[in-house]
């Protein structure tokens, strides 16, 4: 309840000093986000951070990828909220390592935080929830503690700084061809007319409950299998999960097809053993293509992100075939678990929601 009220107060707060914003095109937005990712990724590579490079890059990408239409100050506020949230998620992942009981409690808290984000950021919640999920589960399964929090905070702050500097540039240059003022912004952020449970809309409460069950089951499964990338199961669940069976089945099918295609293409690229510089360029390029296509064609986007992952992990993997089988197998397991959970919760769902 306290967290919900804080977010409501944040959204009700306005500041006239930052009352303009240039809404970028899809290409501009993706270029900007990819640029921030590239800075974080190359920084991590130069410092030999290993897996921490992924956390540095993902948090930077998440902070710079907020798609808030309208006021510049609104976007800056949401970006700052993401910075704080991502650092807390990283700290929560470290705390969850204490014992399995605390891990379960942390997952429950994580799922309900995701439900709250989904309620208050209906247009951009995947861009907030998915990077946060990656931070938590890579952090939980990786052998890092303080370094995890520092890397996440550094990447998120780089993303925030990039958004701040971009806004200053836009305000300074006064791009009048596509400016929105406070009077022009009509997007409705909060809908208080829906039925609420514990301060959350029923749809988002059910989302949090179902997601909790899925993530707890996934973590228990991961604890009993000895594969290095088993954290892909809870991550894929977060990506696939939607309230409503139909939307999830479609998304799962597209994800599986894209994953198989991406594994084939990625393994073909890795066959040529690209050098470090070439591989870095390819990783950044495929991330750009993924961000551009993911909302236009989910199957193509899934293939592109799989190629990106193959390039990222393939060089350090001793067995490329094993990596491919893990990627496909864990995608199938996560999708099957998600669909089965929907069948269990079907009587509680008033309508099918595919947002």
C-alpha positions, 0 to 999 in steps of 0.5 A: 500500500505504501509503495502504491501511494508513493508512485501515485504521488510521484505521478501527480507531481508536475514541474513546469521547468521541464514541460516539453519533450520530443517524442522520438521515432522508433529508430531514434529511440532504439538507436539511443538505447543501443548507444547506452548499451554499447557504452556499458557493454564496452566499459564492462569488456574493457574492465574484464567484468565477465558476467557483471558486464551483462548486468551493467549493460542490461541496467543501462539499457533498461534505464535508457529504454523507458518509453514515456510519451509526453513530458520530459520531466515525467520520463526523467522521474520514471527513469529515476524510479527505475534506477532506484528499483533496479538497485533494490532488486540487485540488493534483494537478489543478494539477500535472497542468497541467505537461505531458500526461505528468504529466496521464496519471500524475495520472489513473492515480493518481486512478483508483486512489485512487477504487478504494481509496475504493470498497473502504473506503467501500462504502456511500458511495463515490459521495459521495466519488468524484464530488465529487473527480472534479468537483474534479479535472477542472474544476480541470484544464481551468480556468485556475486554480492556487493559487485552485483549491486555496484554494477547494476547501479553504475549501469542504471546511472549511466542510463539516467545520465544519458536521458538527462543529457538528451533532455537538456539537449532537446530543451536547449535546441527547442525542436518544435516539430514534435513537441508536447506541452503539459496541455497537449499530454492526454495519456491517462496513466491511472485508472481508479475505476477498476475493482481492487484487491489489496490496493491493486487492480484485480487483473494485476493482483492475479498477475502477481499471484500467478507469477509468484507461483510460476517463479517459485516453481521455476527456482525449485526446479533450477535448484534440482538441475545442474545446468549453468543457464537454468536461470533462463527458465524464470527469465523466460516465464517473466517474458512470456507471462501474460494474464490470459491464456490466448496471449501467452500461447501465441507468445510462447509459439512465436518465442519457440519458433524464434528461439530455434531459428536464432540458435541455428543462425547464431551457431552458424555465426559462431562457426566462423569464430569472430574476433573480439572486436567483430563479435562486440560489433555483432552483439551491439548490432543484433541488440539494435535489431532486437529492440527495433523488431520486438514490438513489430514481429515477436518471432523475429525479435525472439530470433534476434535476441537469441543470436545476441545471447549466442554471441554473448555466451558462445565464446566462453561456452565449452560446448555450443551444442549444449548451449543451444539445447539449453536455450531451446529446452528451457524456453519450452519448459518455461512456456509449458509451465506458464500455459499450465498455470493459466489453465489452473487460474482460468476460473478466476479470470473474468476475461482474457487479457493479452496486453 
